[in-house]
Amino acid sequence: GWSGARGERRAQLKAALALAVEVKQGREARSRVEGILEELIALQGPLEKRGKLAGLWTLIWSSQTADSNPFAKPSSVLGGDCFQRITPDDGPSGAANARAENLVVWPFLGGLTLNGGATLKPVNATRSILRIDSFRLELGQASLQLLELTNLANVTVRDAPVVREGSQLVTVSRGNDRVLNEREGYLDLLYFDDQGLRVTIGDNGLLYAHLLEGCSLT
């Protein structure tokens, strides 16, 4: 369990994380967050069962946005707020599956939302196969489907190289060209606690830290 010194250390690390994710993006800030996450994951140990992931999660940090814009916090995606909504899949594929919607919301644009939807099929306690099946812009009741437009041509991006050396956590060691509209990949759950913090890593080697709605790091 999390009693005693182990629980106290977790509280200290999460308090440090709460401060670190408020710092503007940059190489030093990124290294600080990666170090905290790495220690949290090691403190928790291997995950043996899947927690309840359903709910609305706020992105508080990702390696994709950790040092790309020195004027923004690492939670900012294209200048918007980023959330992930996970719901049970009611389709015929099975109750164990789930749906994930990654939402980028621009409040200053009247709530314009970029919504990327995918199915999550669990493989074991920590890994899920992720298959993208929707991608659209939403404003009020109106929506513009974008997924089919990506079939016209592959859109490639270059992931920023990881600058932290000697890490057992981050697996991307150099800049890689990646096809943005590939439809399938996987997502590994690295850390999950009953206080609403979740850390995942994709097959592209990018880290994501989310906080469940209504929860706090402190």
Backbone bond lengths (Angstrom), bond angles and torsions (degrees), N, CA, C in turn:
res aa  C-N    CA-C-N  psi(-1)  N-CA   C-N-CA  omega(-1)  CA-C   N-CA-C  phi
1 G - - - 1.443 - - 1.515 111.85 -
2 W 1.326 113.97 -171.64 1.458 119.93 -177.18 1.523 112.04 -106.49
3 S 1.309 117.62 25.52 1.456 120.43 179.34 1.524 110.19 -83.03
4 G 1.318 115.54 166.07 1.454 121.08 174.43 1.517 113.63 68.50
5 A 1.336 115.09 -147.58 1.465 121.66 -174.96 1.522 111.95 -62.50
6 R 1.316 117.13 -33.70 1.469 120.39 -179.48 1.529 110.85 -64.88
7 G 1.324 116.31 -43.67 1.451 120.54 177.88 1.521 112.07 -66.65
8 E 1.334 115.98 -38.92 1.465 119.90 178.26 1.525 110.84 -63.28
9 R 1.335 116.78 -41.02 1.459 119.66 179.72 1.520 110.79 -66.33
10 R 1.340 117.29 -38.71 1.463 119.87 176.77 1.517 110.74 -60.52
11 A 1.334 117.16 -43.83 1.462 120.72 179.58 1.530 110.86 -61.96
12 Q 1.334 116.73 -40.11 1.464 120.57 178.56 1.529 111.09 -63.73
13 L 1.322 116.04 -43.84 1.464 120.32 -178.60 1.531 110.96 -65.82
14 K 1.324 117.08 -40.52 1.459 119.68 -179.40 1.523 111.42 -70.40
15 A 1.322 116.97 -33.73 1.463 119.78 174.80 1.526 110.14 -65.53
16 A 1.324 116.64 -39.20 1.466 120.75 176.90 1.520 110.71 -66.60
17 L 1.331 116.39 -37.42 1.459 120.76 178.11 1.527 110.81 -64.85
18 A 1.336 116.29 -40.68 1.470 120.64 179.29 1.528 111.16 -57.79
19 L 1.315 117.11 -38.45 1.468 121.16 178.23 1.526 110.79 -74.64
20 A 1.330 116.51 -40.95 1.465 121.05 -174.12 1.517 112.74 -66.42
21 V 1.336 117.80 -35.55 1.470 119.56 -176.86 1.527 112.15 -77.49
22 E 1.341 117.14 -7.42 1.462 120.74 177.13 1.530 111.98 -90.12
23 V 1.332 116.22 -8.96 1.466 120.92 -179.55 1.525 109.21 -79.32
24 K 1.324 116.66 142.03 1.459 120.79 178.02 1.528 110.48 -57.48
25 Q 1.322 116.10 153.03 1.454 121.97 -176.70 1.527 111.37 -59.46
26 G 1.328 115.59 144.23 1.456 120.78 178.12 1.511 110.21 173.17
27 R 1.320 116.42 165.66 1.461 121.33 -175.58 1.523 112.29 -63.35
28 E 1.322 116.89 -44.23 1.463 120.18 -179.15 1.527 111.21 -66.45
29 A 1.334 116.76 -42.25 1.461 120.51 179.02 1.526 110.60 -64.78
30 R 1.319 116.22 -38.82 1.467 120.11 178.85 1.522 110.74 -62.22
31 S 1.320 117.00 -46.15 1.450 120.93 -179.78 1.523 111.14 -61.10
32 R 1.336 115.97 -38.30 1.468 120.67 179.28 1.525 110.42 -62.56
33 V 1.324 117.93 -47.84 1.466 120.93 -179.10 1.520 110.65 -64.96
34 E 1.317 118.08 -43.35 1.464 120.47 -179.50 1.526 110.83 -60.74
35 G 1.338 116.87 -38.36 1.455 120.11 177.56 1.519 112.59 -64.17
36 I 1.340 116.69 -41.25 1.470 121.13 178.61 1.530 110.32 -64.81
37 L 1.329 116.57 -46.58 1.463 119.98 -179.37 1.524 111.28 -62.55
38 E 1.319 115.59 -40.64 1.462 119.44 179.58 1.524 111.15 -61.44
39 E 1.327 117.17 -41.37 1.459 119.73 179.61 1.522 111.53 -70.01
40 L 1.332 117.45 -37.85 1.463 120.02 176.51 1.517 111.87 -60.87
41 I 1.327 116.13 -44.05 1.466 120.63 -179.76 1.519 111.14 -64.02
42 A 1.332 117.05 -42.57 1.462 120.84 178.34 1.524 111.01 -65.73
43 L 1.338 116.96 -37.91 1.461 121.32 179.57 1.525 111.16 -65.10
44 Q 1.322 116.71 -38.18 1.463 120.80 -179.97 1.518 111.85 -71.14
45 G 1.332 117.32 -40.57 1.452 120.98 -175.75 1.522 111.00 84.08
46 P 1.349 116.94 -178.39 1.470 120.66 -176.52 1.532 112.05 -61.94
47 L 1.322 115.49 138.42 1.461 120.72 175.58 1.526 108.82 -82.10
48 E 1.326 115.64 127.01 1.458 119.84 -177.14 1.522 112.95 -103.82
49 K 1.327 117.56 -15.23 1.453 120.09 177.49 1.513 109.27 -146.30
50 R 1.303 114.69 152.84 1.459 121.38 -177.25 1.527 110.10 -82.37
51 G 1.325 116.53 128.90 1.454 120.89 177.22 1.518 111.13 -79.04
52 K 1.323 115.66 177.80 1.464 120.89 178.61 1.526 108.66 -83.00
53 L 1.322 115.30 110.38 1.461 120.51 -173.51 1.521 113.23 -94.97
54 A 1.326 118.17 -10.61 1.462 120.59 -175.62 1.526 111.12 -62.19
55 G 1.332 115.30 139.54 1.453 120.57 177.87 1.512 111.21 140.58
56 L 1.324 115.58 -175.68 1.457 121.71 178.06 1.528 108.26 -103.86
57 W 1.311 115.74 122.77 1.454 122.77 -176.36 1.526 109.67 -112.97
58 T 1.323 116.73 137.66 1.461 122.39 176.10 1.521 109.35 -97.77
59 L 1.323 116.64 129.18 1.460 120.21 174.30 1.524 108.38 -71.82
60 I 1.340 116.96 121.33 1.464 119.76 178.66 1.526 111.40 -105.49
61 W 1.345 117.24 -18.44 1.465 120.33 179.75 1.523 108.57 -168.20
62 S 1.319 116.48 146.53 1.462 121.41 169.90 1.517 108.71 -149.85
63 S 1.333 116.79 150.81 1.459 119.39 178.02 1.526 111.07 -68.40
64 Q 1.329 116.39 -18.72 1.461 120.73 177.60 1.524 111.53 -71.08
65 T 1.335 116.70 -29.09 1.474 121.18 -177.81 1.529 111.55 -116.55
66 A 1.325 117.38 17.53 1.455 120.39 -173.08 1.521 113.74 -75.67
67 D 1.331 116.96 -32.16 1.463 118.77 -177.38 1.521 112.51 -147.12
68 S 1.331 115.74 33.73 1.463 119.37 -178.67 1.522 113.08 -95.80
69 N 1.351 117.19 -20.02 1.461 120.89 -178.31 1.527 109.59 -143.17
70 P 1.328 118.10 103.41 1.473 120.61 -175.40 1.522 114.25 -67.89
71 F 1.334 117.69 -6.61 1.462 121.10 -179.27 1.536 112.12 -99.42
72 A 1.331 117.25 -1.76 1.466 120.98 -175.07 1.523 110.98 -123.93
73 K 1.323 114.95 156.69 1.456 120.51 172.37 1.534 109.30 -74.59
74 P 1.333 117.71 157.64 1.468 119.61 -177.98 1.521 114.09 -68.30
75 S 1.317 118.55 -8.05 1.462 121.05 176.44 1.528 111.87 -84.37
76 S 1.329 116.91 -9.82 1.472 121.25 -176.65 1.519 110.88 -81.75
77 V 1.331 116.10 128.91 1.466 122.36 176.55 1.521 108.06 -120.11
78 L 1.313 116.88 112.63 1.469 121.98 -178.36 1.529 111.55 53.88
79 G 1.326 116.32 32.32 1.451 121.05 179.74 1.511 114.66 81.69
80 G 1.331 117.65 4.16 1.462 121.25 -179.26 1.519 112.28 -114.43
81 D 1.333 115.52 173.21 1.462 122.50 175.69 1.528 108.60 -89.01
82 C 1.327 116.48 140.17 1.467 120.11 -174.23 1.523 110.95 -117.33
83 F 1.324 115.61 133.51 1.456 122.78 179.48 1.527 109.27 -132.95
84 Q 1.326 115.15 161.24 1.461 120.92 172.16 1.526 108.65 -132.06
85 R 1.314 116.13 120.85 1.456 121.65 178.45 1.527 108.62 -103.23
86 I 1.333 116.56 122.95 1.471 121.61 179.19 1.521 108.40 -116.08
87 T 1.318 115.68 126.73 1.460 121.77 -179.75 1.520 109.40 -132.43
88 P 1.349 117.97 151.18 1.468 119.97 174.57 1.521 109.91 -61.08
89 D 1.332 115.88 145.35 1.456 121.63 178.81 1.523 108.84 -86.61
90 D 1.335 116.54 118.34 1.459 120.85 -179.46 1.522 112.54 -89.89
91 G 1.331 117.18 5.65 1.455 121.11 -177.39 1.516 112.17 -75.97
92 P 1.343 116.91 178.17 1.463 121.61 -176.46 1.516 113.30 -74.53
93 S 1.340 118.25 -5.13 1.457 120.05 -174.84 1.522 112.89 -74.75
94 G 1.318 117.03 -12.75 1.453 118.71 175.27 1.513 112.64 127.94
95 A 1.333 115.56 145.24 1.461 121.12 -175.30 1.523 112.53 -68.31
96 A 1.359 116.86 -19.01 1.458 119.26 -177.53 1.522 111.84 -74.05
97 N 1.329 116.57 -18.79 1.454 119.58 -179.03 1.526 110.96 -77.41
98 A 1.323 115.66 167.74 1.461 121.08 178.79 1.516 108.77 -144.86
99 R 1.331 115.49 165.84 1.461 121.18 172.92 1.516 109.07 -114.12
100 A 1.319 114.96 141.70 1.457 121.22 175.89 1.519 108.54 -122.84
101 E 1.326 115.73 133.91 1.460 121.37 174.03 1.524 107.65 -121.30
102 N 1.320 116.01 119.79 1.456 121.00 173.67 1.518 108.32 -91.74
103 L 1.322 116.07 120.88 1.458 122.26 -172.63 1.520 110.26 -117.36
104 V 1.317 116.28 124.13 1.461 121.17 170.07 1.525 106.54 -109.60
105 V 1.336 117.01 119.31 1.465 122.54 -173.08 1.528 109.17 -116.05
106 W 1.342 115.56 131.30 1.456 121.49 176.13 1.529 108.96 -110.64
107 P 1.346 118.26 92.45 1.473 120.74 -178.74 1.527 113.09 -57.78
108 F 1.335 117.02 -34.79 1.469 120.39 -178.07 1.521 112.57 -73.86
109 L 1.339 116.99 -6.32 1.464 122.20 174.31 1.526 110.85 -109.57
110 G 1.317 115.65 31.12 1.456 120.34 177.74 1.509 114.61 73.79
111 G 1.339 117.10 20.57 1.459 120.42 -179.79 1.515 113.83 87.10
112 L 1.340 117.66 16.86 1.458 120.78 175.59 1.527 109.06 -52.20
113 T 1.348 116.59 132.24 1.462 121.47 -173.35 1.521 110.77 -130.00
114 L 1.314 115.74 132.35 1.461 122.18 170.14 1.512 107.04 -98.05
115 N 1.326 117.05 119.70 1.466 122.62 -172.29 1.520 109.56 -119.27
116 G 1.328 116.18 114.11 1.460 121.45 174.76 1.510 109.79 -110.12
117 G 1.334 117.11 116.78 1.458 121.52 -176.13 1.517 112.81 -105.85
118 A 1.343 115.55 148.51 1.463 120.28 -179.13 1.521 109.66 -154.27
119 T 1.327 115.59 156.17 1.462 120.93 170.92 1.523 108.75 -92.12
120 L 1.316 115.45 145.88 1.462 122.44 176.28 1.526 108.16 -118.08
121 K 1.312 116.65 115.79 1.458 121.20 179.56 1.523 108.62 -112.00
122 P 1.342 117.92 111.95 1.464 119.78 -176.90 1.530 112.13 -67.16
123 V 1.327 115.10 138.06 1.462 122.31 175.77 1.525 109.79 -101.52
124 N 1.329 115.63 -41.48 1.462 121.79 176.29 1.530 107.78 -153.62
125 A 1.313 118.07 -160.48 1.462 120.80 -174.77 1.521 112.86 -65.99
126 T 1.328 117.32 -22.10 1.458 119.19 -173.58 1.526 114.43 -121.70
127 R 1.320 119.39 -20.11 1.467 120.35 -174.36 1.529 111.93 -112.20
128 S 1.333 115.28 138.08 1.464 122.11 173.53 1.524 108.71 -128.60
129 I 1.319 115.29 141.75 1.461 120.75 171.43 1.524 107.13 -83.14
130 L 1.316 116.23 128.03 1.453 122.51 -178.26 1.525 109.36 -110.44
131 R 1.334 116.36 124.16 1.455 120.66 179.00 1.527 109.55 -125.28
132 I 1.330 115.88 114.84 1.463 121.99 -179.05 1.523 109.96 -72.19
133 D 1.340 117.00 131.38 1.463 119.23 -179.94 1.526 113.53 -134.45
134 S 1.354 117.56 -0.73 1.463 119.21 176.41 1.520 109.31 -154.16
135 F 1.335 114.25 151.01 1.462 120.65 -178.12 1.516 106.45 -159.93
136 R 1.334 117.63 111.29 1.460 119.50 -172.95 1.520 112.06 -151.23
137 L 1.339 114.84 157.34 1.456 122.99 170.37 1.513 108.71 -96.42
138 E 1.327 117.34 136.84 1.457 121.38 -178.44 1.529 109.78 -128.55
139 L 1.333 115.62 139.42 1.464 122.27 173.47 1.518 107.08 -145.94
140 G 1.327 115.29 106.15 1.464 119.20 -174.79 1.522 109.79 64.30
141 Q 1.324 116.64 -127.80 1.461 121.86 179.76 1.526 112.41 -88.26
142 A 1.308 117.87 -7.54 1.467 121.46 -178.04 1.524 110.23 -90.97
143 S 1.338 115.59 146.44 1.464 120.18 176.63 1.516 109.85 -146.29
144 L 1.330 115.22 150.32 1.456 122.42 178.40 1.519 107.98 -123.12
145 Q 1.344 116.29 115.92 1.449 121.35 -179.71 1.527 110.04 -72.68
146 L 1.329 116.27 128.40 1.453 120.88 -176.96 1.521 113.34 -114.24
147 L 1.320 118.08 -16.23 1.461 120.50 -172.40 1.519 112.05 -60.46
148 E 1.337 116.60 -44.21 1.461 118.90 -177.64 1.519 111.75 -66.44
149 L 1.341 116.88 -27.25 1.462 119.25 179.14 1.520 111.45 -64.56
150 T 1.344 116.91 -29.43 1.461 119.38 -178.84 1.519 111.99 -73.35
151 N 1.347 117.44 -13.13 1.462 119.54 176.84 1.519 111.81 -73.46
152 L 1.320 117.33 -16.47 1.463 120.27 -177.49 1.527 111.19 -69.75
153 A 1.326 116.53 -30.62 1.466 120.04 179.21 1.517 108.67 -162.84
154 N 1.331 116.31 145.99 1.450 120.15 175.78 1.526 110.21 -69.27
155 V 1.322 116.10 135.00 1.453 122.06 176.92 1.523 107.03 -106.98
156 T 1.332 118.15 117.95 1.453 121.08 -177.94 1.518 110.43 -109.36
157 V 1.323 115.25 146.51 1.454 122.29 175.71 1.522 107.36 -130.75
158 R 1.320 116.38 160.11 1.468 121.16 176.79 1.522 108.36 -113.19
159 D 1.338 115.76 116.88 1.455 120.54 178.04 1.522 109.71 -71.76
160 A 1.318 115.59 139.00 1.456 120.02 179.51 1.527 109.74 -66.65
161 P 1.335 118.21 138.47 1.464 119.63 179.62 1.515 110.96 -66.38
162 V 1.318 115.98 147.28 1.459 121.56 176.98 1.529 108.78 -75.47
163 V 1.304 117.48 131.71 1.460 121.21 -175.70 1.528 111.83 -98.15
164 R 1.315 117.76 -13.95 1.466 120.81 -179.33 1.523 109.26 -78.64
165 E 1.316 118.20 123.83 1.450 122.66 -178.17 1.522 110.43 -99.31
166 G 1.318 115.73 149.78 1.450 120.79 175.43 1.509 114.42 77.39
167 S 1.313 118.55 10.34 1.461 121.59 -178.30 1.516 110.65 -81.25
168 Q 1.307 116.19 136.64 1.459 120.79 173.80 1.524 111.41 -88.87
169 L 1.327 115.61 -3.39 1.455 120.61 -173.62 1.516 111.91 -97.34
170 V 1.325 117.38 -48.89 1.460 121.77 -174.41 1.519 109.62 -87.65
171 T 1.329 117.74 128.09 1.456 121.73 -172.43 1.513 113.81 -103.68
172 V 1.330 118.15 -17.10 1.457 120.24 178.92 1.520 108.50 -80.66
173 S 1.320 117.29 122.79 1.454 120.36 -175.81 1.521 112.66 -112.08
174 R 1.311 118.63 -4.25 1.458 121.01 -179.28 1.519 108.58 -154.95
175 G 1.320 116.38 168.42 1.452 120.12 176.22 1.519 111.25 -70.93
176 N 1.315 117.33 131.56 1.461 121.77 -177.97 1.517 110.28 -124.57
177 D 1.328 116.55 137.09 1.453 119.85 169.60 1.518 108.31 -73.71
178 R 1.323 116.11 134.09 1.464 120.49 -176.83 1.515 108.56 -136.76
179 V 1.327 115.78 135.23 1.462 120.47 177.50 1.516 108.29 -77.43
180 L 1.339 115.79 118.31 1.459 120.79 -172.80 1.519 112.56 -68.98
181 N 1.343 117.00 -30.62 1.456 118.88 -174.58 1.524 113.06 -101.23
182 E 1.331 118.59 22.85 1.448 119.47 170.03 1.525 108.61 -63.76
183 R 1.316 116.30 141.79 1.460 120.06 -169.15 1.530 114.05 -93.30
184 E 1.325 119.58 -16.70 1.459 119.27 -172.46 1.519 111.55 -136.95
185 G 1.308 115.65 141.48 1.450 122.35 176.16 1.515 108.71 -160.71
186 Y 1.327 116.82 -160.10 1.463 119.37 176.52 1.520 109.86 -137.47
187 L 1.313 115.14 161.05 1.455 123.17 -179.43 1.520 108.07 -133.80
188 D 1.318 116.38 125.27 1.465 121.45 179.63 1.521 110.32 -104.98
189 L 1.324 115.49 133.79 1.461 122.39 176.86 1.525 108.19 -88.07
190 L 1.331 116.74 116.65 1.461 121.41 -177.26 1.513 113.09 -99.00
191 Y 1.340 116.39 -32.05 1.458 120.55 -177.77 1.516 108.67 -149.08
192 F 1.334 115.88 139.43 1.463 120.69 178.27 1.514 107.60 -156.33
193 D 1.339 117.01 127.58 1.455 118.71 177.01 1.525 110.89 -130.57
194 D 1.334 114.94 168.03 1.460 120.69 -176.15 1.520 112.33 -78.18
195 Q 1.342 117.20 3.37 1.458 121.50 176.64 1.538 111.75 -102.42
196 G 1.325 116.34 8.54 1.457 119.68 170.02 1.511 116.84 93.82
197 L 1.331 118.95 15.50 1.464 120.94 175.88 1.525 109.54 -101.93
198 R 1.316 115.38 133.09 1.479 121.21 -179.43 1.528 109.02 -135.84
199 V 1.329 116.02 132.19 1.463 121.92 178.34 1.522 108.00 -123.82
200 T 1.330 116.28 128.68 1.463 121.48 -179.13 1.517 109.59 -130.55
201 I 1.330 114.84 163.78 1.455 121.44 174.60 1.527 108.16 -137.54
202 G 1.327 116.85 135.32 1.455 121.28 -179.77 1.512 111.98 -90.26
203 D 1.332 115.84 172.76 1.460 119.80 178.09 1.525 111.64 -66.77
204 N 1.339 116.33 -13.53 1.468 120.70 175.40 1.529 112.37 -85.25
205 G 1.330 116.87 0.82 1.454 121.12 177.89 1.514 114.69 82.98
206 L 1.331 118.16 6.47 1.463 121.56 -178.15 1.526 110.72 -89.67
207 L 1.332 115.58 137.36 1.460 122.66 -179.83 1.517 110.91 -94.58
208 Y 1.352 115.44 146.65 1.450 121.28 177.51 1.525 108.56 -137.35
209 A 1.329 117.14 132.53 1.462 122.28 174.65 1.517 108.33 -116.21
210 H 1.332 116.81 123.45 1.464 122.71 -178.95 1.529 109.75 -121.94
211 L 1.329 115.62 150.36 1.458 122.97 176.28 1.513 108.89 -122.52
212 L 1.329 116.87 129.23 1.454 122.45 -178.41 1.529 110.60 -66.53
213 E 1.327 115.59 140.59 1.463 122.08 179.40 1.535 110.27 -52.64
214 G 1.315 116.47 132.75 1.455 121.20 179.14 1.516 114.37 88.69
215 C 1.337 117.04 -5.26 1.459 121.23 -178.63 1.530 110.47 -104.53
216 S 1.310 114.94 164.93 1.469 121.25 -178.90 1.526 109.42 -138.58
217 L 1.324 116.34 154.94 1.462 120.46 176.79 1.518 112.28 -80.03
218 T 1.312 116.69 -14.85 1.468 119.55 -177.46 1.525 110.91 -121.53
